[in-house]
Amino acid sequence: MSLYQRIREETERRADALWTVATALHADPETAFAEHRAAKLLTGELERAGFAVRREAAGLPTAFTARSGEGRPVVAFPLEYDALPGLGHACGHNLIAAAGLGAALVTEAVRDGTGGTVLVVGTPAEEGGGGKALEVEAGVFDGVDAALMFHPGVYDWVRAPLTAQEQYRVGFRGRAAHPTGSPTEGIDALAALIELFNVLSALGRRLPEGSHVQGIITQGGTATNIVPEYAEGRFGLRAVTTAALDELAEQVRTAAEGVALATGTAVTVERASVRYEHFRDSSVLSERFAGHLDRAGIALTAPTPGVYLGSSDIGNVSGRVPAIHPFVAIMGADGSDHTPEFAEAAASQRARGVLTAVVEALACTAVDVLRDADLRGRAWADLLLTAD
């Protein structure tokens, strides 16, 4: 019996149990850095399978690692399990967690003495908190030779067009006054903030494809009969590459300082989130995954040019480790994630079929990485070519 056939049979044997995990996570959604029950469920499954679990990885209360084997090569399966406030698993992270869990268990069950390490990395707070970015900085992914995960979506795409993103807090400080009694004494901080919106709107018309700035006013004054002394906005920045994001951040800072100079206010510009780097696809590994998934009747294609699907902290991993992040559809292309409909789809029979197919393809890819030094070498060479 071929190794791939053994992987298929092992996946089928575990399919019901993995679906139970996926639906349990779906029924009990927890948001960023509060995924205590999800982490307990997943680490429990891994410990029962003989993995050595280390909780609170990178000092994060709901992060963990689980390891089986020793030495290089190391194949990592990042697990996402946070949900969206008010929407539950409307990004399908219950399926990501179950798929990574299943692929790790299947890989370990069939490798029969093949050297190296199977590493599961519990990565909390993808939806804004940047668990993977924090884990990268803490060295959790050091020594890893491949990071393999998938994301449910509305397209079957071999790679993820994920942009770099971060958020900034911009605050203007002026001087309070009565708008009628002493109007010339006031310096309107809110007017300065509104002017920054105008400047950024003009800037947006000449930004390159994939770049944008979206802002909201988070503080704009306390009463209509007081010239606002302080006003603050929060701005989300995105760009196709991390280098382009750095350039855009500098443009926003320059714009804010220019507005402050023109209005007589003082301004502070501070990063207000973890920076998500753009995703660098390991084409060597993603094409291998696509070939394995094709045997299950799911054909992955290249992304539609000019279409971007947001950002993810897997980008921070992908700049340091060969990584894959394909999208596999669990609903039609007329749908969208981050909607109630997608949350429903994440517990559908279509999602169950996708989960089983993806577990098999991820495990096949992982075994290839563990057994094939040439594949690993080409993946690392590919990463060096795509680095900024």
C-alpha positions in Angstrom: 0.0 0.0 0.0 1.4 3.4 -0.9 2.0 6.0 1.8 -0.6 8.3 0.3 -3.2 5.6 0.4 -2.3 5.0 4.1 -2.8 8.7 4.7 -6.2 8.6 3.0 -7.3 5.6 5.1 -6.0 7.2 8.3 -7.8 10.4 7.5 -11.1 8.6 6.8 -10.7 6.7 10.1 -10.4 10.1 12.0 -13.0 12.0 9.9 -15.9 11.8 12.4 -13.7 12.7 15.4 -12.3 15.7 13.6 -15.7 16.9 12.5 -16.8 16.7 16.2 -13.9 19.0 17.1 -14.8 21.4 14.3 -18.4 21.6 15.3 -17.6 21.9 19.0 -15.4 24.9 18.3 -18.2 26.3 16.1 -20.8 26.0 18.8 -18.7 27.7 21.4 -17.0 30.7 19.8 -14.4 32.6 21.8 -12.7 35.9 20.7 -9.1 37.0 20.5 -6.9 36.0 23.5 -9.9 34.5 25.3 -10.0 31.1 23.5 -9.5 29.2 26.7 -12.0 26.4 26.0 -10.7 26.0 22.4 -7.1 25.7 23.6 -8.1 23.2 26.2 -10.0 21.0 23.7 -7.2 21.1 21.1 -4.4 20.4 23.6 -6.3 17.6 25.1 -6.6 15.9 21.8 -2.9 16.3 21.1 -1.9 15.0 24.6 -4.0 11.9 24.2 -2.2 11.3 20.9 1.2 11.5 22.7 2.3 15.0 21.7 4.3 16.9 24.2 2.3 20.1 24.9 3.6 23.4 26.2 0.9 25.9 27.1 1.1 29.7 27.2 3.6 29.8 24.3 5.2 33.2 23.8 3.6 34.2 27.1 0.1 34.2 25.6 -2.5 32.5 27.8 -4.3 30.7 25.0 -1.3 29.9 22.8 0.4 26.5 22.8 2.8 24.2 21.1 2.6 20.4 20.7 5.6 18.4 19.5 6.2 14.9 18.4 9.6 13.6 17.3 12.8 15.5 17.5 15.3 17.3 15.3 15.1 18.6 11.8 13.2 18.8 9.5 10.3 20.4 11.4 6.8 20.6 9.9 4.5 23.1 11.7 0.7 23.2 11.5 -0.5 26.6 12.7 -4.0 26.4 14.3 -6.4 29.3 14.4 -9.4 29.1 16.7 -10.5 32.6 17.5 -14.0 33.8 16.5 -15.4 37.2 15.5 -17.3 39.3 18.1 -21.0 38.9 17.4 -20.6 36.7 14.4 -19.0 33.5 15.8 -16.9 31.5 13.4 -17.7 33.6 10.4 -14.1 33.2 9.2 -14.1 29.4 9.6 -11.3 29.2 12.1 -13.0 26.2 13.6 -12.1 24.4 10.4 -8.6 25.7 10.3 -8.0 24.3 13.8 -9.6 20.9 13.1 -7.7 20.6 9.8 -4.3 21.4 11.4 -5.0 19.1 14.3 -6.1 16.3 11.9 -3.1 16.7 9.6 -0.7 16.5 12.5 -2.3 13.4 14.0 -2.4 11.7 10.6 1.2 12.6 9.7 2.5 11.3 13.0 0.4 8.1 12.7 1.8 7.1 9.2 5.4 8.3 9.2 6.8 5.1 10.6 10.2 6.1 11.7 10.7 9.0 9.3 12.9 11.5 11.2 12.1 15.0 12.1 9.4 16.7 14.1 5.7 17.4 13.8 4.9 20.6 15.5 1.5 22.0 16.2 1.3 25.7 17.0 -1.8 27.1 18.6 -2.1 30.7 17.3 -4.7 32.8 19.1 -6.1 36.2 18.0 -5.6 36.1 14.2 -8.6 38.5 14.0 -6.6 41.6 15.0 -4.5 40.5 17.9 -1.6 39.0 15.9 -0.9 35.9 17.8 1.4 34.5 15.1 3.3 37.8 14.8 3.9 37.7 18.6 5.0 34.0 18.4 7.4 34.8 15.6 9.0 37.5 17.7 9.3 35.0 20.6 11.0 32.4 18.5 8.2 29.9 18.3 8.8 29.3 14.6 12.6 29.2 14.8 14.0 26.1 13.2 10.7 25.3 11.3 11.1 24.0 7.7 7.5 24.4 6.6 4.3 26.0 8.0 1.2 24.4 6.5 -2.3 25.6 6.9 -5.4 26.3 4.8 -8.3 28.8 5.1 -11.9 28.2 4.2 -13.3 30.8 1.8 -15.5 31.4 -1.3 -12.8 30.6 -3.8 -10.6 27.6 -4.6 -7.2 29.4 -4.8 -3.8 27.8 -4.5 -2.3 30.8 -2.7 -3.5 33.7 -0.6 -3.4 37.3 -1.9 -3.0 38.8 1.6 -1.8 42.3 2.1 0.3 43.9 4.8 -1.7 45.9 7.4 -1.4 47.9 10.6 -3.4 50.5 12.5 -2.3 53.9 13.7 -3.8 56.2 16.4 -3.5 59.9 15.5 -4.3 62.5 18.1 -4.5 66.3 17.7 -4.3 68.6 20.7 -5.5 72.2 20.5 -7.0 74.6 23.0 -10.5 74.7 24.5 -12.6 77.8 24.4 -16.1 79.0 24.2 -17.1 79.1 20.5 -19.1 82.3 20.9 -17.7 84.1 23.9 -14.0 83.7 23.0 -13.8 82.1 19.5 -10.4 83.4 18.7 -8.9 81.8 21.8 -9.8 78.3 20.7 -7.7 75.9 18.6 -10.0 73.3 17.2 -8.5 69.8 17.4 -11.5 68.2 15.7 -11.2 70.5 12.7 -7.5 69.4 12.4 -8.6 65.7 12.5 -11.2 66.3 9.9 -8.7 68.1 7.7 -6.5 65.0 8.0 -9.3 62.9 6.6 -9.5 65.3 3.7 -5.8 65.1 3.0 -5.8 61.3 3.2 -8.8 61.2 0.8 -6.7 63.1 -1.7 -3.8 60.9 -1.1 -5.9 57.8 -1.6 -6.6 58.8 -5.2 -3.0 58.3 -6.1 -2.1 55.3 -4.0 -1.0 52.1 -5.9 -3.3 49.1 -6.3 -3.9 47.2 -3.1 -3.0 50.2 -0.8 -5.6 52.2 1.1 -6.2 54.1 4.4 -9.5 53.8 6.2 -10.2 55.9 9.3 -12.7 56.5 12.0 -13.1 59.2 14.6 -12.7 57.7 18.1 -12.8 61.0 20.1 -14.2 64.3 18.8 -15.1 66.5 21.8 -17.4 66.5 24.7 -20.0 69.3 24.0 -21.0 71.5 21.1 -20.4 74.7 23.2 -16.7 73.8 23.7 -14.1 74.1 21.0 -12.6 70.5 21.1 -9.3 70.6 22.8 -8.5 67.0 21.8 -9.6 64.8 18.9 -8.4 61.3 18.0 -8.8 59.0 15.0 -7.8 55.4 14.3 -6.6 54.6 10.8 -6.2 51.2 9.2 -3.5 51.0 6.5 -3.0 48.3 4.0 -0.5 47.7 1.2 0.4 44.9 -1.2 3.9 44.5 0.4 5.3 45.2 3.8 7.8 47.7 2.3 4.9 49.6 0.7 3.1 49.6 4.0 6.1 51.3 5.6 6.0 53.9 2.9 2.3 54.5 3.4 2.7 54.8 7.1 5.3 57.5 6.6 3.0 59.4 4.2 0.2 59.3 6.9 2.7 60.6 9.5 3.8 63.4 7.1 0.2 64.3 6.4 -0.7 64.5 10.1 2.4 66.7 10.8 1.5 69.0 7.9 -2.1 69.4 9.2 -0.8 70.1 12.7 1.5 72.8 11.4 -1.3 74.4 9.4 -3.8 74.4 12.2 -1.6 75.3 15.1 -2.2 72.0 16.9 0.1 69.4 18.3 -0.1 65.9 16.9 0.9 62.4 18.0 1.1 59.4 15.6 1.4 56.0 17.2 1.1 52.5 15.9 -2.0 51.0 17.5 -1.8 47.3 16.5 0.5 44.5 15.7 1.8 44.8 12.1 0.7 42.0 9.8 3.3 41.5 7.0 2.2 40.5 3.5 2.0 36.8 2.7 4.8 35.2 0.7 3.6 32.0 -0.8 5.9 29.0 -1.0 4.9 28.1 -4.6 6.9 24.9 -4.3 4.8 23.7 -1.4 1.5 25.2 -2.4 1.7 23.5 -5.8 2.5 20.2 -4.0 -0.6 20.7 -1.7 -2.8 21.5 -4.7 -1.7 18.3 -6.4 -2.7 16.3 -3.4 -6.0 18.1 -3.0 -6.8 17.5 -6.7 -7.1 13.8 -6.0 -10.1 14.6 -3.8 -11.7 16.4 -6.7 -10.9 20.0 -5.6 -8.9 21.9 -8.2 -7.2 25.0 -7.0 -6.4 27.9 -9.4 -4.4 31.1 -9.2 -6.1 34.1 -7.6 -7.9 36.6 -9.7 -5.5 39.4 -10.5 -6.3 42.6 -8.5 -8.4 40.8 -5.9 -7.1 40.9 -2.3 -8.6 39.0 0.6 -7.5 41.0 3.6 -4.5 40.4 5.8 -3.4 37.7 8.2 -0.6 37.2 10.7 0.5 34.1 8.7 2.3 36.8 6.7 4.8 37.3 9.5 5.5 33.5 9.5 5.8 33.4 5.7 8.7 35.9 5.6 10.8 33.5 7.8 9.6 30.0 7.0 8.3 28.4 3.8 4.5 28.6 4.2 1.3 27.8 2.4 -2.2 29.4 3.0 -4.5 28.2 0.2 -8.2 29.1 0.2 -10.7 26.3 -0.3 -14.4 27.2 -0.9 -17.1 26.2 1.6 -19.7 28.4 -0.1 -20.2 30.0 -3.5 -18.2 32.9 -4.9 -21.2 35.2 -4.5 -20.8 35.0 -0.7 -18.3 36.5 1.7 -16.6 35.6 4.9 -17.2 37.7 8.0 -21.0 37.3 7.5 -23.6 35.2 9.3 -24.0 33.2 6.1 -20.3 32.2 6.2 -20.6 31.2 9.9 -23.4 28.9 8.9 -21.3 27.5 6.0 -18.5 26.7 8.5 -20.6 24.0 10.0 -22.2 22.7 6.8 -21.9 19.4 5.1 -19.8 21.0 2.4 -17.4 22.2 5.0 -17.2 18.6 6.4 -16.2 17.3 3.0 -13.6 20.1 2.6 -12.2 19.4 6.0 -11.6 15.7 5.2 -10.0 16.5 1.9 -7.8 19.2 3.3 -6.6 17.0 6.2 -5.5 14.4 3.7 -3.7 17.0 1.4 -2.0 18.7 4.3 -0.7 15.4 5.7 0.5 14.3 2.3 2.4 17.6 1.9 3.8 17.3 5.4 5.1 13.8 4.8 6.7 15.0 1.5 8.5 17.7 3.4 9.8 15.3 6.1 11.0 12.8 3.5 12.3 14.9 0.6 15.4 17.0 1.2 15.3 18.3 -2.4 11.7 19.6 -1.8 12.8 21.4 1.3 15.8 22.9 -0.4 13.7 24.2 -3.3 11.1 25.6 -0.8 13.9 27.5 1.1 15.4 28.8 -2.2 11.9 30.0 -3.2 11.6 31.9 0.1 14.9 33.7 -0.4 13.7 34.8 -3.9 10.5 36.2 -2.6 12.0 38.1 0.4 11.8 41.9 0.4 
